[in-house]
Amino acid sequence: MSTAEEFETQPVSPNKLQSANTFAGSYAGEHVAGTEFVIGALFVSWGVGASDILLGLLLGNLLAVLTWGLVTAPIATDTRLTLYAYLEKIAGPGTIKLYSVINGILFCVLAGAMITVSASAVRVLFDIPPQVDWYPTDLRFVLVALGVGAVVVFMAVKGFEKLAAFAEICAPWMILMFIVGALVLLPTIVSATNGINSISSFTDFLNIASQSIWVDTDSGIGFWHVAAFAWVANLAMHGGMGDMTLLRFARYSRYGYFSALGMFIGHYLAWICAGIMGAGAAILLNTTIVALDPGSVAFQALGTCGIIAVIIAGWTTSNPTIYRAGLAFSSLNKKWGRTKVTVVVGIVTTIIACFPFVFSQLLGFVGIMGLMMAPVGAVIVAEHWLFPRIGFTRYWSKYKGNTTNYAAIITWLSSLAVSYLLETSGTLHLFFILIPIWIFATLLYCGLAYAMGAKNTYSEQALAESAEVERKSIEADYLKKLESKKETLQKESLSVMTRGAFIVSYLALFVCACLGIFSFINQDIELVRIWLIVPTLIYFVTATFAYLQKSKVAHDEPSADTLEQELAASKY
């Protein structure tokens, strides 16, 4: 997809909508990330009990998936617009300028954390000491971070389709690396746990986890804190509507539920496995878990493959995050263009990545970022769904000719002020502010919008609604023809070589899993550290070849020349 086809200000055309596999790979790739090593380790340092971790993450991640599936995806696929383009329709260019600057900066910091995580793996190769302070203590780490950042920016410039392809190939292997890493280091933790010599049941695992991994220290943080954090960890993407930017490419809104692959594999399984790896690495190195960076943890478990895993995990998350930041800043001035803006944003992000504080303070940052974006999400949801049901006019501020929707901007800033007061006064923990602030923002915006003219009717309204109905009708026709064509394509078999590549790639993953199991059974860490690289290289070569061959078949889907002519003739 060329940069001209990223649809920064226009609805995505039907022939550019992506398949289910794209979003399955994208969510699994983005949320099985290098930062999972950081968050998994920090859970260990929180002093939260094992049962609170296991059950709290289950509930919190379920709430996150439901938010993506029931709120974000339906609005994204209904409008086919980026968050910034849609917010501009609702709140005006005056509001979007302030929002885009703040949102873009937050995404830069978040992407910087991912690049820092990847750099923490590369620095192992150069024997650079772990960087866990607020600032870098070795010039070589700065150079490594700059190099990693350059690769990430290059990928982000390529656009959504290339990012999704990269994630789709990497995701299965990444998931497996977390599992194998946990298996490899579990025997180390067992040997350090009093009264237990082996794991023969889930009860044994819970006993080990409670004594040597997630040790309850009566820190005051428990089940509800864990559940709330799991929900708000990606609040900027779902509740804050940031993933409209990605999900606008989804053929159907149900693709939002593919976020479950990211949440229950990345933010459940990977966080748990990362906690196990972190605890095991700390035992092996005779240190505390907070003194280790992701590169140290992964290298202890997986050797060279651990370094590769952390590098790729950082890339698969920082790439789409910089892509989002580029869209945020490009919305400030249409003449700038997404590509140029993304390069500038990437440079700034890479500089930020040179300072390790961006991942050492990650838990607090993602909570603050989510709560800063949540009131805007509440405004969008209210205007998109609630207004038509209560007799208000959607886009009323635009119809009035306002450059700034003061009801929206007052709601946002007031919500931020209330959130700050609730948190600093000790009334509510940071992770518990979401629900009250969402309700507050919704009620305040509806009240202000009513007072400022949302209840009125406008002459432009009927014309805009008619154009939107026409656009959706063209899209529905295209998708119907596409489904019919897919049935024909599915009957066509792939070439023998392509099918063979798929089989070999699956076998390579199977061998990776077997190495982890044998290492666990035989308590032999070196088995994985030495030999895991072989099936890993085989997997990436064969999986990439198979993906490219499969893509050729996918490109034979209906070109929709007739539909494109209709789109060109239409007003959208």
C-alpha positions in Angstrom: 0.0 0.0 0.0 1.5 3.3 -1.0 1.5 6.3 1.2 -1.1 7.9 -1.0 -3.4 5.0 -0.1 -3.3 5.4 3.7 -6.5 7.4 3.6 -5.5 9.9 6.3 -8.5 12.2 5.7 -10.9 10.0 3.6 -12.8 6.8 4.3 -11.0 3.7 3.3 -12.1 2.4 -0.1 -13.6 -1.1 -0.2 -10.9 -2.6 -2.3 -8.3 -1.7 0.4 -10.1 -3.4 3.2 -8.0 -6.2 4.8 -8.8 -9.8 5.6 -9.2 -11.5 9.0 -5.7 -12.9 8.9 -4.3 -9.4 8.8 -5.9 -8.4 12.1 -5.3 -11.7 13.8 -1.6 -11.4 13.0 -1.5 -7.7 13.7 -3.0 -8.0 17.2 -1.0 -11.1 18.1 2.2 -9.4 16.9 1.7 -6.0 18.4 0.6 -7.3 21.8 3.1 -10.1 22.1 5.8 -7.5 22.6 9.1 -6.7 24.2 7.3 -4.7 26.8 5.6 -7.9 28.0 9.1 -8.7 29.6 8.9 -5.4 31.4 5.3 -5.7 32.6 5.6 -9.3 33.5 8.7 -8.6 35.6 7.1 -5.6 37.3 4.1 -7.7 38.4 6.6 -9.8 40.3 8.0 -6.7 42.0 4.5 -5.5 42.9 4.1 -8.1 45.7 0.8 -9.4 44.3 -0.2 -13.0 45.1 -0.2 -15.7 42.3 -4.0 -16.2 42.4 -4.6 -12.5 42.1 -2.4 -12.3 39.1 -3.9 -15.3 37.3 -7.6 -14.3 37.9 -7.2 -10.6 37.8 -5.5 -10.7 34.3 -8.3 -13.0 33.1 -11.0 -10.5 34.0 -9.1 -7.4 32.9 -8.2 -8.7 29.5 -11.7 -9.9 28.9 -13.0 -6.4 29.5 -10.4 -5.0 27.1 -11.4 -7.4 24.3 -15.1 -6.5 24.8 -14.2 -2.8 24.6 -12.4 -3.4 21.3 -15.2 -5.6 19.9 -18.3 -3.8 21.1 -17.1 -0.1 20.9 -14.0 0.6 18.9 -14.3 -1.8 15.9 -18.0 -1.0 15.2 -17.3 2.8 15.0 -14.1 2.3 13.0 -15.8 0.1 10.4 -18.9 2.3 10.3 -17.0 5.5 9.6 -13.8 4.1 7.8 -11.9 7.1 9.2 -8.9 7.5 11.4 -9.5 8.7 14.9 -8.1 12.1 13.9 -10.3 12.5 10.8 -13.4 11.5 12.7 -12.6 13.6 15.7 -12.2 16.6 13.4 -15.7 16.1 12.1 -17.0 16.0 15.6 -14.9 18.5 17.4 -13.4 20.7 14.7 -9.9 21.5 13.5 -9.2 23.7 16.6 -9.7 20.7 18.9 -7.9 18.2 16.7 -4.7 20.3 16.7 -4.5 20.3 20.5 -5.5 16.6 20.7 -3.1 15.5 17.9 -0.1 17.1 19.6 -0.8 15.6 23.0 -1.7 12.2 21.5 1.2 12.2 19.2 3.7 12.9 22.0 2.2 10.1 24.1 2.5 7.7 21.2 6.2 8.8 20.7 7.0 8.0 24.3 5.2 4.6 24.1 7.0 3.7 20.9 10.3 4.9 22.4 9.8 2.3 25.2 9.5 -0.4 22.6 12.6 0.7 20.8 14.5 0.8 24.2 13.3 -2.8 24.8 14.7 -4.0 21.5 17.9 -2.1 22.1 18.2 -3.9 25.5 18.6 -7.1 23.6 21.1 -5.8 21.0 23.3 -4.4 23.8 23.9 -8.0 25.0 25.8 -8.7 21.8 28.2 -5.8 22.6 28.5 -6.6 26.3 27.0 -3.3 27.2 25.8 -3.2 30.9 22.0 -3.3 31.5 20.5 0.2 31.2 17.9 0.5 34.0 18.4 4.1 35.2 16.5 7.1 34.0 19.3 8.0 31.6 21.9 6.0 29.5 25.2 5.2 31.2 27.0 3.9 28.2 27.4 5.7 24.8 27.3 2.4 23.0 23.7 1.9 24.2 22.7 5.2 22.6 24.3 4.1 19.3 22.4 0.8 19.5 19.1 2.6 20.2 19.6 4.9 17.3 20.3 1.9 15.0 17.2 0.0 16.1 15.1 3.1 15.8 16.2 3.6 12.2 14.9 0.1 11.3 11.6 0.7 13.1 11.0 4.1 11.4 11.7 2.5 8.0 9.0 -0.1 8.6 6.5 2.4 9.9 6.9 4.5 6.8 5.8 1.5 4.7 2.3 1.8 6.0 -0.4 -0.4 7.6 -0.3 -3.3 5.1 3.5 -3.9 5.5 3.3 -3.6 9.3 0.5 -6.2 9.4 2.5 -8.6 7.1 5.5 -8.4 9.3 3.5 -9.1 12.5 1.6 -12.0 10.8 4.9 -13.8 10.1 6.5 -13.1 13.5 3.5 -13.6 15.8 3.4 -17.5 16.0 7.1 -17.7 16.7 7.0 -14.8 19.2 4.2 -16.5 21.2 6.1 -19.7 21.3 9.3 -18.0 22.6 7.5 -16.8 25.7 6.3 -20.3 26.4 9.6 -22.0 25.7 11.4 -19.4 27.9 9.1 -20.1 30.8 9.6 -23.9 30.4 13.4 -23.5 30.3 13.6 -21.5 33.6 10.9 -23.2 35.6 13.3 -25.9 36.9 15.6 -23.2 38.2 12.7 -21.7 40.2 11.6 -25.2 41.4 15.1 -25.9 42.7 15.0 -22.6 44.7 11.6 -23.3 46.2 11.5 -25.0 49.6 9.4 -28.2 49.9 8.9 -28.8 46.2 11.1 -30.9 43.9 9.0 -31.0 40.8 5.7 -29.9 39.1 3.3 -32.7 38.8 0.0 -30.7 39.1 -1.4 -27.2 38.9 -1.4 -27.1 42.7 2.3 -27.6 42.6 2.7 -24.8 40.1 0.5 -22.5 42.3 2.7 -23.3 45.4 5.9 -22.5 43.5 4.4 -19.4 42.0 3.2 -18.2 45.4 6.6 -18.8 47.1 9.1 -17.9 44.4 7.4 -15.8 41.6 4.4 -13.7 42.7 5.0 -13.5 46.4 2.2 -11.7 48.3 3.8 -9.0 50.4 0.6 -7.3 51.7 1.5 -4.3 49.5 -2.1 -3.2 49.2 -2.2 -4.2 45.5 -4.5 -7.1 44.7 -7.0 -8.7 42.4 -8.9 -5.6 41.4 -5.7 -3.6 40.8 -4.4 -6.3 38.4 -7.8 -6.5 36.6 -8.1 -2.8 36.3 -4.5 -2.4 35.0 -5.1 -5.2 32.3 -8.2 -3.2 31.2 -6.5 0.2 31.1 -3.1 -0.9 29.8 -4.4 -0.4 26.2 -7.1 2.1 27.1 -5.8 4.7 24.6 -6.2 2.1 21.8 -9.7 0.8 22.7 -11.6 3.1 25.1 -9.7 6.1 23.7 -10.5 5.0 20.1 -6.9 5.1 18.9 -7.4 1.8 17.1 -9.9 3.3 14.8 -6.8 4.1 12.8 -6.1 0.4 12.3 -9.6 -1.1 12.4 -10.9 1.2 9.7 -9.2 -1.3 7.3 -11.2 -4.2 8.7 -13.8 -5.7 6.4 -16.1 -6.4 9.3 -16.5 -5.0 12.8 -16.2 -8.5 14.3 -12.5 -8.4 13.5 -12.2 -6.3 16.7 -12.5 -9.5 18.6 -9.1 -10.6 17.2 -7.8 -8.4 20.0 -8.4 -11.5 22.2 -5.2 -13.0 20.5 -3.3 -10.0 21.8 -4.9 -9.9 25.2 -5.0 -13.6 26.2 -1.8 -14.6 24.5 0.2 -11.4 24.9 -1.3 -9.8 28.0 -2.1 -13.0 29.8 0.1 -15.8 28.7 3.1 -13.7 27.9 2.9 -11.6 31.1 2.8 -14.8 33.1 5.6 -16.4 31.2 7.6 -13.2 31.4 7.2 -13.2 35.2 8.5 -16.8 35.3 11.4 -15.9 33.1 12.2 -12.8 35.2 12.1 -14.7 38.4 14.3 -17.5 37.0 16.8 -15.1 35.5 17.1 -13.2 38.8 17.9 -16.5 40.6 20.5 -17.5 38.0 22.2 -14.1 38.1 21.8 -13.8 41.9 20.2 -10.4 41.6 16.8 -8.7 41.9 14.3 -8.7 39.1 14.2 -4.9 39.0 17.9 -4.8 38.1 17.3 -6.7 34.9 16.3 -5.4 31.5 14.3 -7.5 28.9 17.5 -8.4 27.1 19.1 -9.9 30.2 16.0 -11.9 31.0 15.4 -13.3 27.5 19.1 -14.1 27.0 19.2 -16.2 30.2 16.3 -18.3 29.0 16.8 -18.5 25.2 20.3 -17.5 24.4 20.6 -16.0 20.9 17.0 -16.6 20.2 16.1 -14.5 23.2 17.9 -11.6 21.7 16.1 -12.0 18.4 12.8 -12.4 20.3 13.2 -9.2 22.2 14.3 -7.3 19.1 11.4 -8.5 17.0 8.9 -8.0 19.9 10.0 -4.4 20.2 9.6 -3.9 16.5 6.2 -5.4 16.1 4.9 -3.0 18.7 6.8 0.2 18.0 6.1 0.0 14.3 2.3 0.5 14.5 2.8 2.9 17.4 5.0 5.2 15.3 2.5 4.8 12.5 -0.3 6.1 14.8 1.9 9.0 16.0 2.7 9.9 12.3 -1.0 10.0 11.6 -1.6 12.1 14.7 0.9 14.8 13.7 0.1 14.7 9.9 -3.5 15.6 10.9 -2.2 19.0 12.0 -1.5 20.0 8.4 -2.7 18.1 5.4 0.2 19.4 3.3 2.8 17.8 5.4 2.0 14.2 4.4 2.2 11.1 6.5 5.5 9.8 5.2 7.5 13.0 6.0 5.8 13.4 9.4 6.4 9.7 10.3 10.1 10.1 9.6 10.3 13.2 11.8 8.3 11.5 14.5 10.5 8.5 14.2 13.6 10.5 14.8 12.2 12.2 17.9 11.0 8.8 19.2 14.4 7.2 18.6 16.0 10.0 20.7 13.5 9.4 23.5 14.4 5.7 23.3 17.9 6.4 24.3 16.7 7.1 27.8 15.7 3.9 29.6 13.2 5.6 31.9 10.6 5.1 29.2 10.3 1.4 29.9 11.2 1.4 33.6 8.2 3.7 34.3 6.0 1.9 31.8 3.1 0.8 34.1 2.3 4.2 35.3 2.8 5.8 31.9 0.3 3.5 30.1 -2.3 4.1 32.8 -1.9 7.9 32.6 -1.9 7.8 28.8 -5.1 5.8 28.7 -6.9 8.1 31.1 -5.8 11.2 29.1 -7.4 9.7 26.0 -10.5 8.1 27.5 -12.6 11.3 27.8 -12.1 11.9 24.0 -13.3 8.3 23.5 -16.4 9.1 25.6 -17.1 12.1 23.4 -16.8 10.1 20.2 -19.0 7.3 21.5 -21.6 9.7 22.8 -21.8 11.6 19.5 -21.7 8.5 17.3 -24.2 6.2 19.2 -25.9 8.2 21.9 -26.8 11.4 20.0 -29.0 9.7 17.3 -30.9 7.9 20.1 -31.7 10.9 22.2 -32.7 13.2 19.3 -29.4 15.1 19.0 -27.7 15.9 15.7 -24.4 14.2 15.0 -21.7 16.6 13.8 -23.8 19.6 15.0 -20.8 21.7 15.8 -19.5 21.3 12.2 -22.9 22.2 10.8 -22.9 25.4 12.9 -19.6 26.4 11.2 -17.5 26.1 14.4 -13.8 25.6 14.0 -13.7 24.3 17.6 -16.4 22.3 19.4 -16.1 23.9 22.8 -18.4 21.4 24.4 -15.9 18.7 23.5 -12.8 20.5 24.5 -14.3 21.7 27.8 -15.4 18.1 28.5 -11.9 16.8 27.8 -10.0 19.3 29.9 -12.5 19.1 32.8 -12.2 15.3 32.8 -8.4 15.5 32.9 -8.7 17.9 35.9 -11.1 15.6 37.7 -8.9 12.6 37.0 -5.9 14.5 38.5 -7.8 15.5 41.6 -9.1 11.9 42.2 -5.7 10.4 41.8 -3.6 13.0 43.8 -6.2 13.2 46.6 -6.0 9.5 47.1 -9.7 9.1 46.5 -9.1 6.5 43.8 -6.1 4.5 42.6 -5.0 5.5 39.1 -6.3 2.3 37.6 -9.8 2.7 39.0 -10.6 6.1 37.6 -11.8 4.9 34.1 -15.4 4.2 34.8 -16.3 7.3 36.9 -14.4 9.6 34.4 -16.1 8.0 31.4 -19.5 8.6 33.0 -18.6 12.1 33.9 -17.3 13.0 30.4 -20.4 11.5 28.8 -22.9 13.4 30.9 -21.0 16.6 30.7 -20.6 16.5 27.0 -24.3 15.7 26.4 -25.3 18.6 28.7 -22.9 21.1 27.1 -23.8 20.0 23.5 -27.5 20.4 24.3 -26.9 23.9 25.6 -24.8 24.8 22.5 -27.2 23.6 19.8 -26.9 19.8 19.4 -30.7 19.5 19.6 -31.3 21.6 16.5 -31.6 20.4 12.9 -29.4 21.7 10.1 -29.8 21.9 6.4 -26.5 20.2 5.6 -27.6 17.2 7.7 -29.8 15.4 5.2 -27.2 15.8 2.4 -24.4 14.4 4.6 -26.5 11.4 5.7 -27.4 10.7 2.0 -23.7 10.6 1.0 -22.9 8.3 3.9 -25.7 5.9 3.0 -24.4 5.8 -0.6 -20.8 5.1 0.5 -21.9 2.3 2.8 -24.1 0.8 0.0 -21.1 0.7 -2.4 -19.0 -1.0 0.3 -21.7 -3.6 1.1 -21.9 -4.5 -2.6 -18.2 -4.8 -2.9 -17.9 -7.1 0.2 -20.8 -9.3 -1.1 -19.0 -9.8 -4.5 -15.7 -10.4 -2.6 -17.2 -13.2 -0.5 -18.6 -14.8 -3.7 -15.1 -14.6 -5.3 -13.4 -16.0 -2.2 -15.4 -19.2 -2.5 -13.9 -19.7 -6.0 -10.4 -18.8 -4.8 -10.6 -21.3 -1.9 -11.2 -24.1 -4.4 -7.9 -23.2 -6.1 -5.0 -25.1 -4.4 -1.7 -23.5 -3.6 1.4 -24.8 -5.4 3.2 -27.8 -4.0 6.2 -25.7 -3.1 4.0 -23.2 -1.1 2.2 -26.0 0.7 5.5 -27.6 1.5 6.9 -24.3 2.9 3.9 -24.0 5.2 4.4 -27.6 6.4 8.1 -27.0 7.1 7.4 -23.8 8.9 4.9 -25.6 11.2 7.3 -28.4 11.8 10.0 -25.8 12.7 7.6 -24.4 15.4 6.9 -27.9 16.6 10.6 -28.5 17.0 11.0 -25.3 19.0 8.2 -26.4 21.3 9.8 -29.9 21.7 13.2 -28.3 22.6 11.4 -26.3 25.4 9.7 -29.4 26.7 12.9 -31.5 26.6 14.8 -28.7 28.4 12.1 -28.6 31.1 12.1 -32.4 31.6 15.9 -32.8 31.6 16.6 -29.5 33.4 19.0 -28.6 30.6 19.0 -24.9 29.7 21.9 -25.2 27.3 19.8 -27.4 25.0 17.6 -24.5 24.1 20.3 -21.9 24.2 22.4 -23.7 21.7 19.9 -25.4 19.3 16.8 -23.2 19.3 18.4 -21.0 16.7 18.3 -23.8 14.0 14.5 -24.3 13.8 14.0 -20.6 14.3 16.0 -19.7 11.1 14.1 -22.5 9.2 10.8 -21.1 10.4 11.5 -17.5 9.2 12.8 -18.5 5.8 9.9 -20.9 5.0 7.2 -18.8 6.6 8.2 -15.7 4.7 8.4 -17.6 1.4 4.9 -19.2 2.0 3.5 -15.8 3.0 4.7 -14.1 -0.2 3.4 -16.9 -2.3 0.0 -16.8 -0.6 -0.1 -13.1 -1.1 0.1 -13.6 -4.8 -3.1 -15.6 -4.7 -4.7 -13.0 -2.5 -3.9 -10.3 -5.0 -6.0 -12.2 -7.5 -9.1 -11.2 -5.5 -11.6 -9.1 -7.5 -9.9 -5.8 -8.6 -13.3 -4.1 -8.5 -12.5 -1.8 -11.4 -16.2 -1.0 -11.8 -16.5 -0.3 -8.2 -13.5 2.0 -8.2 -15.1 3.9 -11.0 -18.2 4.3 -8.9 -16.1 5.4 -6.0 -14.3 8.0 -8.1 -17.7 9.3 -9.4 -19.1 9.5 -5.9 -18.5 12.3 -3.4 -16.5 10.2 -1.0 
